[in-house]
Amino acid sequence: MWLKALISLLMIQYLAATCNVCQSASKVACHNETTFSICYDGEPSYDLLSCPKNFYCTDGFYTCYQNADPVCKSEEDTTTTEILTTTTTDIPTTTTTEIPTTTTTEIPTTTTTEIPTTTTTKGPWNADDICQQATKSTSYENEDDPSCTTFIKCTVSTDGTHSTKITSCPTNQYFSTSLKVCTATKPDGCVEVTTKAATTTVATTTTAKTTVTTTTAATTTAEPWSAEATCLTITKSTLFQNKDDPTCTSYLYCYVSNGSATALIKKCPTNEYFDISSKVCGATKPDYCT
């Protein structure tokens, strides 16, 4: 019996070690098979988020994977077989003696499942892809909006048709990922979006009766590359090479909202590099990277 109790204690410790623990790759903690929360300073926030249908919470980089084996399981499969043998011997003498013999054997059965390692290439976040996974009308965080003043509204009609719409919160309100509504409280990590206006200088020349003409040779000096200046040249959100990073492990993301462009430097996943031709992070390092 002590062996059975020891096995049960080890299974309880295993469950506690895999649930509500911040994963090193994804920086989230799985609370059950399909629910997780973001970790801050190594501790779960418990602002519960759910994986899409048929997706499960894992210790992988992107957290939710379709038809994957979850790291936080509601129960473990353990089979215990008890074999009970009883032998009784009756000796027909003046005194009848019954000798009971009992042998109990507990055979623990443990099933080990190996989770295959999958390498994926992550492209830009896409609102339409998120809405296609919804089974009913709902709202999601707009990951393209660092100011948190807009959100993705996914509508699922009765015939199964999905539609995606980027909706703005009321003035001075921000979208809450936990409540899925706009509130006056700005979530941590949200930034203020500012618009940079171009400066125009107008030169006025007054001509006197005596005119002196002076010819000056023009010298053009190339300005250093600037992420902010690059983003001011585009009209829709897109990705560019981060020319300040020769290792290619990061890239420039220009986010455009309400006519205003914001420059964001984002990092590729570990051991991945940004390719300027495909505009995604991949395992192959381009030749021009150091």
C-alpha positions in Angstrom: 0.0 0.0 0.0 2.9 2.4 0.7 4.0 2.0 -2.9 0.6 3.1 -4.1 0.6 6.1 -1.8 4.1 7.1 -3.0 3.0 6.9 -6.7 -0.1 9.0 -6.0 2.1 11.7 -4.2 4.5 11.8 -7.2 1.6 12.3 -9.6 0.2 15.2 -7.5 3.7 16.8 -7.5 3.9 16.4 -11.3 0.6 18.1 -11.9 1.5 20.9 -9.6 4.8 21.3 -11.5 3.2 21.7 -14.9 0.1 23.8 -14.1 0.3 27.6 -13.1 4.1 27.7 -13.9 5.6 30.3 -16.2 7.1 28.6 -19.3 10.6 29.8 -20.3 9.9 29.9 -24.1 6.5 31.5 -24.3 6.5 33.5 -21.0 3.0 32.3 -20.1 1.5 29.9 -17.6 -1.0 27.2 -18.5 -3.8 26.9 -15.9 -5.7 24.0 -17.5 -5.7 22.3 -20.9 -7.0 25.4 -22.9 -6.6 28.4 -20.6 -3.4 30.5 -19.9 -2.2 33.9 -18.6 0.8 36.1 -19.4 3.6 36.0 -16.9 5.3 39.2 -15.5 8.6 38.9 -13.6 8.2 35.1 -13.6 4.7 35.1 -12.0 1.3 34.4 -13.7 -1.0 37.4 -14.0 -4.1 35.1 -13.9 -5.8 37.4 -16.5 -7.2 34.2 -18.1 -7.0 33.8 -21.9 -8.4 30.9 -23.9 -6.9 29.0 -26.8 -9.0 28.7 -30.0 -11.2 25.6 -30.5 -9.2 22.4 -30.8 -6.0 24.3 -29.7 -4.3 23.3 -26.4 -1.9 25.2 -24.0 1.6 23.8 -24.4 5.2 24.9 -23.4 5.9 25.8 -27.0 6.9 29.3 -28.2 3.4 30.2 -29.5 1.6 28.6 -26.5 -1.6 27.3 -28.3 -1.1 24.4 -30.8 -3.8 22.6 -32.7 -4.5 19.0 -31.4 -1.4 19.2 -29.2 -0.7 17.4 -25.9 -1.4 20.0 -23.1 1.2 20.6 -20.4 -1.4 21.2 -17.7 -3.7 18.2 -17.8 -6.9 17.8 -15.7 -5.9 14.3 -14.7 -3.2 11.7 -15.4 -3.9 8.1 -16.5 -2.7 5.7 -13.9 -3.9 2.1 -13.8 -3.4 0.0 -10.6 -4.1 -3.7 -10.7 -4.6 -5.5 -7.4 -4.3 -9.3 -7.5 -5.8 -10.9 -4.4 -5.1 -14.7 -3.7 -6.6 -16.4 -0.8 -5.9 -20.1 0.1 -7.8 -21.9 2.9 -6.7 -25.4 4.1 -9.1 -27.4 6.3 -7.4 -30.3 8.3 -10.1 -32.9 9.3 -8.9 -33.8 12.8 -10.4 -33.4 16.3 -9.3 -29.8 16.0 -10.1 -27.9 12.8 -7.4 -25.4 11.8 -8.0 -22.8 9.0 -4.8 -21.2 7.6 -5.6 -18.1 5.6 -2.9 -17.0 3.1 -3.3 -13.6 1.5 -1.0 -12.2 -1.2 -1.6 -8.7 -2.7 0.5 -7.5 -5.6 0.2 -3.9 -6.9 1.4 -3.4 -10.4 1.6 0.4 -11.3 1.3 1.1 -15.0 2.7 4.4 -16.4 2.2 5.6 -19.9 4.7 8.1 -21.3 3.8 10.3 -24.2 6.5 12.0 -26.2 5.6 15.4 -27.7 7.2 15.9 -31.2 9.2 19.1 -31.7 7.7 21.3 -34.5 9.6 24.1 -36.1 7.4 26.9 -37.5 8.1 30.1 -39.3 6.2 33.0 -37.9 4.8 35.7 -40.2 3.1 38.9 -39.3 0.0 38.7 -37.0 -3.2 38.6 -39.1 -6.6 39.6 -37.8 -8.5 37.6 -40.5 -6.7 34.4 -39.5 -7.8 35.0 -35.8 -11.4 35.6 -36.7 -11.6 32.5 -38.9 -11.0 30.4 -35.8 -13.9 32.0 -33.9 -17.1 29.9 -33.4 -19.2 32.8 -32.3 -19.1 36.6 -32.5 -16.5 38.1 -30.2 -13.7 40.7 -29.8 -9.9 40.2 -29.8 -6.9 42.4 -29.0 -5.5 44.2 -32.0 -1.9 43.1 -31.8 -1.0 45.6 -34.5 -2.0 48.5 -32.3 0.5 49.3 -29.6 -1.7 52.1 -28.2 -4.6 49.6 -27.3 -7.2 52.1 -28.6 -8.6 49.7 -31.2 -9.7 46.1 -31.2 -10.7 43.3 -33.6 -14.4 42.7 -33.9 -15.1 39.2 -35.3 -18.7 38.5 -36.4 -19.9 35.0 -37.2 -23.3 34.9 -39.1 -25.9 32.1 -38.9 -24.6 30.6 -42.1 -21.0 30.4 -40.7 -19.7 33.4 -42.6 -16.9 35.2 -40.8 -16.2 39.0 -41.0 -13.4 41.0 -39.5 -13.5 44.7 -38.5 -11.0 47.0 -36.7 -13.1 49.1 -34.3 -11.8 52.1 -32.3 -12.5 52.6 -28.6 -14.2 55.8 -27.4 -11.9 58.8 -26.7 -9.5 58.2 -23.8 -10.5 54.5 -23.5 -8.4 51.4 -24.1 -9.3 47.8 -25.0 -9.0 45.2 -22.1 -8.0 41.7 -23.2 -9.5 40.2 -20.1 -12.8 42.0 -20.1 -13.0 42.2 -24.0 -14.4 45.7 -23.7 -13.0 49.3 -23.8 -12.4 50.9 -20.4 -10.8 54.1 -19.0 -7.9 52.1 -17.6 -4.8 51.8 -19.8 -3.4 48.2 -19.7 0.3 47.8 -18.9 2.5 47.9 -22.0 0.3 50.2 -24.1 2.0 53.3 -25.6 0.9 56.7 -26.7 0.8 57.2 -30.4 2.1 60.6 -31.6 2.0 62.2 -35.1 5.1 63.9 -36.4 4.3 66.8 -38.7 6.7 67.8 -41.5 8.4 71.3 -41.1 8.4 73.6 -44.1 10.7 76.6 -44.3 9.8 79.5 -46.6 12.6 81.8 -47.6 11.8 85.4 -48.6 14.2 87.5 -50.7 14.1 91.3 -51.0 15.7 92.7 -54.2 17.2 96.2 -54.1 18.0 98.3 -57.2 21.5 97.0 -57.1 21.5 93.2 -57.6 24.4 91.0 -56.7 24.2 87.4 -58.0 26.2 84.8 -56.0 26.4 81.2 -57.2 27.0 78.7 -54.4 27.8 75.0 -55.0 25.2 72.7 -53.3 26.5 70.0 -51.1 24.2 67.0 -50.3 24.9 65.0 -47.1 23.1 61.7 -46.7 21.2 61.5 -43.4 21.7 58.4 -41.2 18.9 55.7 -41.5 16.0 56.3 -39.1 13.2 54.0 -38.2 10.8 56.9 -37.6 11.7 58.5 -40.9 11.2 55.2 -42.8 7.7 54.7 -41.3 6.6 58.3 -42.3 7.0 57.2 -46.0 4.3 54.5 -45.9 0.5 54.6 -45.8 -0.3 51.1 -44.4 1.2 48.8 -41.8 4.2 46.9 -43.1 7.6 45.4 -42.1 11.1 46.6 -43.0 14.7 45.6 -42.3 16.2 47.1 -39.2 19.3 48.6 -40.7 20.6 49.4 -37.2 20.8 45.6 -36.5 23.5 43.8 -38.7 22.6 40.5 -37.0 19.1 40.5 -38.6 17.6 39.2 -35.3 15.1 42.1 -35.2 13.0 44.1 -37.7 11.1 47.4 -38.0 7.3 47.2 -37.8 5.6 50.4 -39.1 2.1 50.5 -37.6 -0.4 52.9 -39.3 -3.6 53.9 -37.5 -5.9 56.8 -38.3 -3.2 58.3 -40.7 -0.5 58.1 -38.0 2.6 55.9 -38.3 4.4 54.4 -35.3 7.8 52.8 -35.6 8.2 49.6 -33.5 11.4 47.5 -33.3 10.4 43.8 -32.8 12.7 40.8 -32.2 12.5 37.5 -34.1 12.1 34.2 -32.1 15.4 32.7 -30.8 17.7 31.4 -33.6 15.6 33.1 -36.3 16.5 35.9 -38.7 14.5 38.5 -40.6 14.5 38.1 -44.4 13.8 41.3 -46.3 12.5 39.4 -49.4 9.9 37.3 -47.6 9.4 39.8 -44.7 9.2 37.0 -42.1 11.6 35.5 -39.5 13.0 32.1 -40.4 15.8 29.7 -39.4 17.9 30.5 -42.4 20.3 33.4 -41.9 20.5 35.7 -45.0 24.0 36.2 -46.5 24.1 39.9 -45.7 23.7 39.3 -41.9 26.6 39.1 -39.5 
